Amino acid sequence: MRRESYMQLLRKSGAGIASLLDQGFVFVTNAFRSGQAPPGISIQDCDQMAAKLRGDGWEVVVAAAYSETGQSLPHMASLWRRRP
């Protein structure tokens, strides 16, 4: 799925996502919520990724995550950033 198509899908997924897009936030990635990664996988969770982005000077919002089909991903979060 192309990024533009995914952004349109996210906009339709909920008012919160539409609001982030309207405020100038840019989608970064979906990441596992703290403690939700599958066993044996060592990756940064959404809190660690958000802290890194904030350390790099971004304003960061962690929101609900959705798949490419518009289904909610409760074990994941989406990260959004914009310059303050």
Phi and psi in degrees as GROMACS dihedral restraints (atoms count N, CA, C in turn):
[ dihedral_restraints ]
;  ai    aj    ak    al  type     phi  dphi    fc
    3     4     5     6     1   -71.6    20    10
    4     5     6     7     1   152.3    20    10
    6     7     8     9     1   -57.9    20    10
    7     8     9    10     1   -42.1    20    10
    9    10    11    12     1   -61.3    20    10
   10    11    12    13     1   -42.0    20    10
   12    13    14    15     1   -65.2    20    10
   13    14    15    16     1   -40.0    20    10
   15    16    17    18     1   -65.2    20    10
   16    17    18    19     1   -39.9    20    10
   18    19    20    21     1   -64.2    20    10
   19    20    21    22     1   -39.4    20    10
   21    22    23    24     1   -63.3    20    10
   22    23    24    25     1   -42.0    20    10
   24    25    26    27     1   -62.5    20    10
   25    26    27    28     1   -44.4    20    10
   27    28    29    30     1   -62.6    20    10
   28    29    30    31     1   -40.8    20    10
   30    31    32    33     1   -57.3    20    10
   31    32    33    34     1   -38.8    20    10
   33    34    35    36     1   -77.4    20    10
   34    35    36    37     1   -17.0    20    10
   36    37    38    39     1   -70.8    20    10
   37    38    39    40     1   -24.1    20    10
   39    40    41    42     1   176.4    20    10
   40    41    42    43     1   157.4    20    10
   42    43    44    45     1   -64.0    20    10
   43    44    45    46     1   -32.0    20    10
   45    46    47    48     1   -63.0    20    10
   46    47    48    49     1   -43.4    20    10
   48    49    50    51     1   -68.8    20    10
   49    50    51    52     1   -42.8    20    10
   51    52    53    54     1   -58.9    20    10
   52    53    54    55     1   -41.0    20    10
   54    55    56    57     1   -63.1    20    10
   55    56    57    58     1   -43.0    20    10
   57    58    59    60     1   -60.0    20    10
   58    59    60    61     1   -45.7    20    10
   60    61    62    63     1   -61.7    20    10
   61    62    63    64     1   -42.6    20    10
   63    64    65    66     1   -65.5    20    10
   64    65    66    67     1   -28.3    20    10
   66    67    68    69     1   -84.2    20    10
   67    68    69    70     1    -0.8    20    10
   69    70    71    72     1    92.9    20    10
   70    71    72    73     1    10.2    20    10
   72    73    74    75     1   -75.4    20    10
   73    74    75    76     1   147.6    20    10
   75    76    77    78     1  -115.8    20    10
   76    77    78    79     1   133.0    20    10
   78    79    80    81     1   -64.6    20    10
   79    80    81    82     1   133.7    20    10
   81    82    83    84     1  -102.1    20    10
   82    83    84    85     1   -61.7    20    10
   84    85    86    87     1  -170.2    20    10
   85    86    87    88     1   166.0    20    10
   87    88    89    90     1   -95.7    20    10
   88    89    90    91     1   141.7    20    10
   90    91    92    93     1  -142.0    20    10
   91    92    93    94     1   153.0    20    10
   93    94    95    96     1   -63.0    20    10
   94    95    96    97     1   142.7    20    10
   96    97    98    99     1   -70.0    20    10
   97    98    99   100     1   159.6    20    10
   99   100   101   102     1   -54.4    20    10
  100   101   102   103     1   126.4    20    10
  102   103   104   105     1    79.2    20    10
  103   104   105   106     1     5.8    20    10
  105   106   107   108     1  -104.2    20    10
  106   107   108   109     1    -4.9    20    10
  108   109   110   111     1   -67.1    20    10
  109   110   111   112     1   147.8    20    10
  111   112   113   114     1   -58.6    20    10
  112   113   114   115     1   147.0    20    10
  114   115   116   117     1   -56.8    20    10
  115   116   117   118     1   140.4    20    10
  117   118   119   120     1    86.5    20    10
  118   119   120   121     1    -3.8    20    10
  120   121   122   123     1  -103.3    20    10
  121   122   123   124     1   123.8    20    10
  123   124   125   126     1  -105.6    20    10
  124   125   126   127     1    96.7    20    10
  126   127   128   129     1  -138.5    20    10
  127   128   129   130     1   161.9    20    10
  129   130   131   132     1   -70.9    20    10
  130   131   132   133     1   139.1    20    10
  132   133   134   135     1   -90.2    20    10
  133   134   135   136     1   178.2    20    10
  135   136   137   138     1   -62.4    20    10
  136   137   138   139     1   -35.4    20    10
  138   139   140   141     1   -66.7    20    10
  139   140   141   142     1   -41.9    20    10
  141   142   143   144     1   -65.8    20    10
  142   143   144   145     1   -41.4    20    10
  144   145   146   147     1   -66.3    20    10
  145   146   147   148     1   -40.7    20    10
  147   148   149   150     1   -63.3    20    10
  148   149   150   151     1   -41.9    20    10
  150   151   152   153     1   -62.0    20    10
  151   152   153   154     1   -40.1    20    10
  153   154   155   156     1   -63.6    20    10
  154   155   156   157     1   -45.9    20    10
  156   157   158   159     1   -62.9    20    10
  157   158   159   160     1   -42.2    20    10
  159   160   161   162     1   -62.7    20    10
  160   161   162   163     1   -39.7    20    10
  162   163   164   165     1   -63.2    20    10
  163   164   165   166     1   -26.3    20    10
  165   166   167   168     1   -86.9    20    10
  166   167   168   169     1     3.4    20    10
  168   169   170   171     1    96.4    20    10
  169   170   171   172     1     9.6    20    10
  171   172   173   174     1   -89.8    20    10
  172   173   174   175     1   149.1    20    10
  174   175   176   177     1   -84.7    20    10
  175   176   177   178     1   129.9    20    10
  177   178   179   180     1  -125.5    20    10
  178   179   180   181     1   139.4    20    10
  180   181   182   183     1  -125.2    20    10
  181   182   183   184     1   133.9    20    10
  183   184   185   186     1  -104.7    20    10
  184   185   186   187     1   123.6    20    10
  186   187   188   189     1  -130.2    20    10
  187   188   189   190     1   179.9    20    10
  189   190   191   192     1   -61.6    20    10
  190   191   192   193     1   147.4    20    10
  192   193   194   195     1  -107.7    20    10
  193   194   195   196     1   146.7    20    10
  195   196   197   198     1  -133.6    20    10
  196   197   198   199     1   147.6    20    10
  198   199   200   201     1   -78.5    20    10
  199   200   201   202     1   176.9    20    10
  201   202   203   204     1   -67.5    20    10
  202   203   204   205     1   -10.9    20    10
  204   205   206   207     1  -102.0    20    10
  205   206   207   208     1     2.7    20    10
  207   208   209   210     1    87.9    20    10
  208   209   210   211     1     6.4    20    10
  210   211   212   213     1   -80.9    20    10
  211   212   213   214     1   139.3    20    10
  213   214   215   216     1   -64.7    20    10
  214   215   216   217     1   141.7    20    10
  216   217   218   219     1  -117.3    20    10
  217   218   219   220     1    85.5    20    10
  219   220   221   222     1   -63.9    20    10
  220   221   222   223     1   -23.5    20    10
  222   223   224   225     1   -86.1    20    10
  223   224   225   226     1     0.4    20    10
  225   226   227   228     1  -128.0    20    10
  226   227   228   229     1   164.6    20    10
  228   229   230   231     1  -132.6    20    10
  229   230   231   232     1   154.4    20    10
  231   232   233   234     1  -102.9    20    10
  232   233   234   235     1   142.0    20    10
  234   235   236   237     1  -108.4    20    10
  235   236   237   238     1   136.0    20    10
  237   238   239   240     1  -129.0    20    10
  238   239   240   241     1   144.4    20    10
  240   241   242   243     1  -138.6    20    10
  241   242   243   244     1   156.9    20    10
  243   244   245   246     1  -157.8    20    10
  244   245   246   247     1   159.8    20    10
  246   247   248   249     1   -77.3    20    10
  247   248   249   250     1   135.6    20    10
